[in-house]
């Protein structure tokens, strides 16, 4: 099965199509799929869900899916990793962020259980489906203008969507046991959470943390993701650096401290080896293009 890897905290896409071109796949991220119009079948983790008109689906990283489109369908996709709230929620309020993360995780579990209950759509009220359709279009417009993963506006729009979903579902008596999640998803999430500690993203530490031998973990990770573990860590760290250079005023020293580099020189060498340009010149080039 194909696994799609996303390094960004958030990615937004909008699509109108009469044919689904992706193979059956899963992801390393959560995904909200909103259907504005169209008709067909969503094959999700072994279940078949008929859709017609406005509908919403929520996918966990371990889910696998594809669409069988019968009439031209208009989609909006919100794809976000497990660290999205930690990165973006802090922009809204630094107080009680851990509580917000816990609340987010509990709500995600509740929504996912409800979404898997046959005959229980996430949205029961047509009025709410129409409201979310409008919010989704606003998110797409905002994303097209900024492509900013840490946009406070998009974050608040997503919170509004989840608030609308919350009032459409009944409380779920018990939360799902997360042990069924694929091991590779746990490893990828661990890397995301500990990317600032070099030792915690090294093969020796990860193999010990997840109970694998070093040789087997390397083979297992490459088989599941299509890239060597070290390459994945480097690609993710590179993406974080690019994000800081593009959207923040953090100095190279601050970025290097945050991401576990010994000093700005170490950061510059790493960045230039992968991008062919040093980070200061990269930031200057971006400023010139935006100016």
N, C-alpha and C positions, 0 to 999 in steps of 0.2 A: 504494500500500500504506500502511496506517495505521502510524504510528510512535508508540509509547507512551513518554512522557518521564517519568522519575523523578528527583526532586531529592534524595530521601532516600538516605543511605548504604545503608540496609537497610529493607526492608519485608517483613512476614510476613503471609500471608493463608491462610485455610482455607475450603474450599468443598465442599459436597455438592450435586451437580446431575445432572439427566438430560438437560440441553441446554446446549451451548456457545454462548454469546451473543456472543462476541468475533469480529470479522472477522479475516482473515489479517493478521498484524502482526509487527513486530519491536520492539526496545527500545533504550534507551541503557544497559542494564545486563545483568549476568549473571543467570541464573535457574536455580535448582534446583527442579524439579517432582517431587514424590513422590506417587505414586498408592497410596492405602491399600487401595482396593477398586474394583471396576468393570470394565468391558470396553468396548473401542472401538479407535479408530485415532488415533494422533498423527501428523499431517502436519507434518513438520519439514524446512524447507529443501529441498523437493522429494522427500523420502523419506517412505515410509509405514511406521510402526512399530505393529504390533499390540500392544495391552496387555491384560492380564488379571490381576487381582489386584495384588499389590504390585510396583511398578516405579518406577524413578527416571530422570529425564532431566536433562541439563545443557545449557543454552542459552547461547551467546555473544551479544553485542550485535547482531551482523550476522545472526543466525538469524531466520527468519520461520516462523510456525507457526499451527496451529489444531487443535482436537480434533473428531473425529467420534465422539460418545458413543453407544454401543449399549446399555449398561446403566448405571444410576445410578452415578456415580463420585465418590469422595471424594479431594480434592486437598489438598496443602499446598504453598504457593509460598514460596520464599525468594528475594527479589530484592535484589541488592546491586550497587553501582556499583564501578568500578575503584579507587576510593579507600577502600573499606571496610576493607581490612586496614591501610592506613596510619593511618586514624583510630582503629580499634578495637584493632588488634594492639598499638599502643603502650600500651594500658591494661594489657596482660598483661606485657609486658617492653619496656623501652626499649633494651635491649642487643641489638645485631644485628638491628635492625628491617629494615634494607635487605636483609640476607640472607634474612629471613623473607618479605619482599615478592618477592624473586627466586624463592624456593622455591615460593611460592604461584602465581606466574605460570607457572612451569615445570609445576607439577602441573595447573593449569587447562588448559594446552595439551595435556598428555598425556591428561587425562580427555576433553577435547573430541574429540581424534582417535579415541580408543577408542569414544566415544559415537556417532561417525559411521560406524563399521565395521559394516556390515550383519551381523546375526546375533551381535553381541557386546554383550550388555547390560552396563550398568554393574555390576549386581549378579547374580552367578551363584548365590550360596548363599541358600537360603530363610531360613536362620537370621539372616543378615546383613540381609536385607530386613525381617525382623520387628524386629530391633534398631533399624534406622533409623526404622521406623514409630513405635516408642516414643519415640525421641529427637525426632522431628518433633512429636509431640504435646506433649512437654515444652516445645519451643521455642514452640509456639502458646500454651500456657498462660502462659509467661513474657512473651511479647509482649502478650497481652491485659492482663496486670497492669501492665506498665511502658510499653509503646510506646517503649522507649528504644533508639534505633539503635546506641548505643555500649555496650550491655549486655555485660559481660564474660561473663556466664553463657551468653547466646546465642552469642557468639563461640566459646566453648569447645565448645558443643554442635555447632556447624558444623564445627569442627576434628575432632571425634570422627567425624562423618559422613564427612568426606573421608578420614579414616584407614581407615574400614571399606571405603570404595570402593577405596582404594589396594590393599588386599590381595585384591580381587576381580578385578583386571585385570593383564595382563602388561605389562612395559615396552614402550614404543613406540620403535622404532629411530630415528625422525626426527621433529622437531617441525614443525608446520605453519608455512608462511610467512604472516606476518600481513598481507602486502600486499593480500590479497584482501578485507580488512575494508573496509567502506564508509567513504568519506572523512568522512562526517558523524559517524560514531562516533569517529574520530580527533580531529575538531575538538571534539566535546563532551567527550571525555576530557581534551583539552588544557586546556579551560576549567576543568574540575574541578581539575586539578593546579595551575593557575596563578591560581586565583581570588584569592589574596592579593596578586597583583601587578597593579595596575589597568591598567598599560600593556599587559600580555600578554593581556588579555581585550578589548582594543579592536579595532575593525574593521581599522584600519591595520596593527596587528601581526599579527593572525590571517591577513589576506589575504596578507601577505608570507611568513609562516611556511608557509602551505599552497599558495602559488603561484597565487593567484587575484587578480583585480582586486577592488577594494573593492565596486564595484557588483554584480559577479557573486556574490561571497561572500554578500552580504546577501540577494540573491534566492535563491541556492542553499539557504542555511540556513533561510529562511522556508518554502521549498517542502518541505524534508525534515522539518522539525519542527512546522510550523504556527504558529510564533511568531517574531517578529523576534529577531535575535541579541542585541541590547541587552536586550530583555525577558527572554530566557533567562538572561543573565548576572545581571540584577537579581533574578530569581525565585530563582535558585540561591543567590545571596549572601544574600537575605532568609531563605531556609530555614536557612542556616548560622547566621545571627544568632539566629533563633528557637530553634534547637537549643542554642546556647550559653546563652541566657537560661533555657531550660527545664531543662537537665541539668547545667549547670556553675555554679561560683561565680565565674567570671571577671568582673572588673570591666569596665565599659564601655570604659575605656581599653585594657585588654588585648584585648578583642574588636576594637576599632577598629584596633589595631596589627596584629593577626593578619590581618585581612581587607582591609588596604590603605586604610583611611580616614585622612584627615589628622589627625583628633582625635575625641574622643567627641561633640562637637557635630555634626560632619559625619555620624557614624553615626546620631545621634538624628534628624536631619532626614531622612535617607534612610529610616529605619524608619518614622517617623511619616507620611511621604508615601505609603507603601504600606499601612500598617496602621491609620492614623488614631489612633495612640496612641504615646507615646514609650516607649522600651525599658524605662526604670525602672518606669513604671506597668504595663507588660505583665508584667514579672517579678513585681511585687507582686501583680497580679491572679492569676497562676498560683499563687503561694505561698498566697494566701487560699483558692483552690479546693482545693488539695491539703491544706491544713491543716484 
